[in-house]
Amino acid sequence: MDDLNKRVLSVMDAMNLSKSSFALALDISLPVLTHISSGRNKPGLELIQKVLSNFPTISPDWLVLGKGNMYREELKAIDLSNELTALQELSKKIPQMANSANQVANYHAILLKEILYLNELAPYLRTIQSNSTYFQEEIAQIENAIISKLKK
């Protein structure tokens, strides 16, 4: 008898099923199972699929290839609670940071407008300063004229 046949029958034994119960569970006829148990026929792909579908704890590698354990290894739970907590905390900070960034951007825009406005005012300021100097010189000349008339 082929090793694959033996593994199929091992599943039946492990599940504590009789040949008729096993055949019924797999939706195959009892003679098909008898032919497999006698070694006359090998299990086909359809029968292997039925075994794996009806008994999900059976390892496909073991059943088909004879590698590993009969039963699937349970996946080990990985503790990601610390990482999830850290992600949640960081997620809470993102809206705050976005709000702060928006405030800075708005303030920056206001300051930039003010700087541009001050640049526009610079020529006027130079004109006023120039006029102020001119008027101060004029005032000084008038004062000197008044003083010289008073001295006469």
C-alpha positions as CSV (number, residue, x, y, z in Angstrom):
1,M,0.0,0.0,0.0
2,D,1.3,3.5,-0.9
3,D,2.2,6.0,1.8
4,L,-0.5,8.4,0.6
5,N,-3.1,5.7,1.0
6,K,-1.8,5.1,4.6
7,R,-2.0,8.8,5.4
8,V,-5.6,9.0,4.2
9,L,-6.4,6.0,6.4
10,S,-4.5,7.6,9.3
11,V,-6.8,10.6,9.1
12,M,-9.8,8.2,9.4
13,D,-8.2,6.6,12.5
14,A,-7.2,9.9,14.0
15,M,-10.8,11.2,13.7
16,N,-12.1,7.9,15.2
17,L,-14.3,7.2,12.2
18,S,-15.3,3.9,10.7
19,K,-14.8,3.3,7.0
20,S,-18.5,3.9,6.3
21,S,-18.5,7.1,8.4
22,F,-15.3,8.4,6.8
23,A,-16.8,7.7,3.3
24,L,-20.0,9.5,4.3
25,A,-18.0,12.5,5.6
26,L,-16.0,12.7,2.4
27,D,-19.1,12.1,0.2
28,I,-17.5,9.1,-1.5
29,S,-18.7,5.5,-1.9
30,L,-17.6,2.8,0.6
31,P,-16.1,0.8,-2.3
32,V,-13.8,3.7,-3.3
33,L,-12.5,3.9,0.3
34,T,-12.1,0.1,0.4
35,H,-10.0,0.2,-2.8
36,I,-7.8,2.9,-1.2
37,S,-7.4,0.9,2.0
38,S,-6.5,-2.3,0.1
39,G,-4.0,-0.4,-2.0
40,R,-5.8,-1.2,-5.2
41,N,-6.3,2.6,-6.0
42,K,-4.5,5.7,-5.0
43,P,-6.4,8.7,-3.7
44,G,-7.0,11.2,-6.4
45,L,-6.8,15.0,-6.1
46,E,-10.6,15.3,-5.6
47,L,-10.4,12.9,-2.6
48,I,-7.4,14.8,-1.1
49,Q,-9.3,18.0,-1.5
50,K,-12.3,16.5,0.3
51,V,-10.1,15.3,3.2
52,L,-8.6,18.7,3.6
53,S,-11.9,20.5,3.3
54,N,-13.7,18.3,5.8
55,F,-10.8,18.1,8.2
56,P,-9.2,21.5,8.2
57,T,-6.8,20.6,11.1
58,I,-5.0,18.2,8.8
59,S,-1.8,19.5,7.3
60,P,-1.7,19.5,3.5
61,D,2.0,19.0,3.4
62,W,1.7,15.9,5.6
63,L,-1.2,14.5,3.7
64,V,0.1,15.0,0.2
65,L,3.9,14.9,0.7
66,G,4.3,13.1,4.0
67,K,6.3,16.1,5.4
68,G,5.8,17.5,8.9
69,N,3.1,16.7,11.4
70,M,-0.3,15.3,10.7
71,Y,-2.0,18.4,12.1
72,R,-1.5,22.0,11.0
73,E,0.7,24.0,13.3
74,E,-1.3,26.7,15.0
75,L,-0.1,30.2,14.2
76,K,1.6,31.7,17.2
77,A,0.0,34.9,18.3
78,I,2.3,37.9,18.0
79,D,1.9,40.5,20.6
80,L,1.7,43.8,18.8
81,S,-0.1,45.7,21.5
82,N,2.9,48.0,22.2
83,E,3.2,48.9,18.5
84,L,-0.5,49.4,18.1
85,T,-0.6,51.7,21.2
86,A,2.4,53.7,19.8
87,L,0.6,54.0,16.4
88,Q,-2.6,55.2,18.1
89,E,-0.7,57.8,20.1
90,L,1.1,59.0,16.9
91,S,-2.2,59.1,15.0
92,K,-3.6,61.4,17.7
93,K,-0.7,63.8,17.2
94,I,-1.1,64.1,13.4
95,P,-4.2,66.4,13.5
96,Q,-2.5,68.6,16.2
97,M,0.6,68.9,14.1
98,A,-1.4,69.6,11.0
99,N,-3.3,72.4,12.9
100,S,0.0,73.9,14.1
101,A,1.4,73.8,10.6
102,N,-1.7,75.5,9.2
103,Q,-1.3,78.2,11.9
104,V,2.3,78.8,11.1
105,A,1.5,78.9,7.3
106,N,-1.2,81.4,7.9
107,Y,1.0,83.6,10.1
108,H,3.8,83.3,7.5
109,A,1.3,84.5,4.8
110,I,0.3,87.5,6.9
111,L,4.0,88.4,7.5
112,L,4.8,88.0,3.9
113,K,2.0,90.4,2.9
114,E,3.3,92.9,5.5
115,I,6.8,92.7,4.1
116,L,5.6,93.2,0.6
117,Y,3.6,96.2,1.7
118,L,6.6,97.6,3.5
119,N,8.6,97.2,0.4
120,E,6.0,99.2,-1.5
121,L,6.2,101.9,1.2
122,A,10.0,102.2,1.0
123,P,10.0,104.7,-1.9
124,Y,7.4,106.9,-0.1
125,L,9.5,106.8,3.1
126,R,12.6,107.8,1.2
127,T,10.7,110.7,-0.4
128,I,9.4,111.8,3.0
129,Q,12.9,111.6,4.5
130,S,14.2,113.6,1.6
131,N,11.5,116.2,1.9
132,S,12.1,116.3,5.7
133,T,15.8,117.0,5.1
134,Y,14.9,119.7,2.5
135,F,12.4,121.3,4.9
136,Q,14.9,121.3,7.8
137,E,17.4,123.0,5.6
138,E,14.7,125.6,4.5
139,I,13.8,126.2,8.1
140,A,17.4,126.6,9.0
141,Q,17.8,129.2,6.2
142,I,14.7,131.1,7.3
143,E,15.9,131.0,10.9
144,N,19.3,132.4,9.9
145,A,17.5,135.1,7.8
146,I,15.4,136.1,10.8
147,I,18.4,136.1,13.1
148,S,20.4,138.2,10.7
149,K,17.5,140.8,10.4
150,L,17.2,140.9,14.2
151,K,20.9,141.6,14.6
152,K,20.8,144.6,12.3
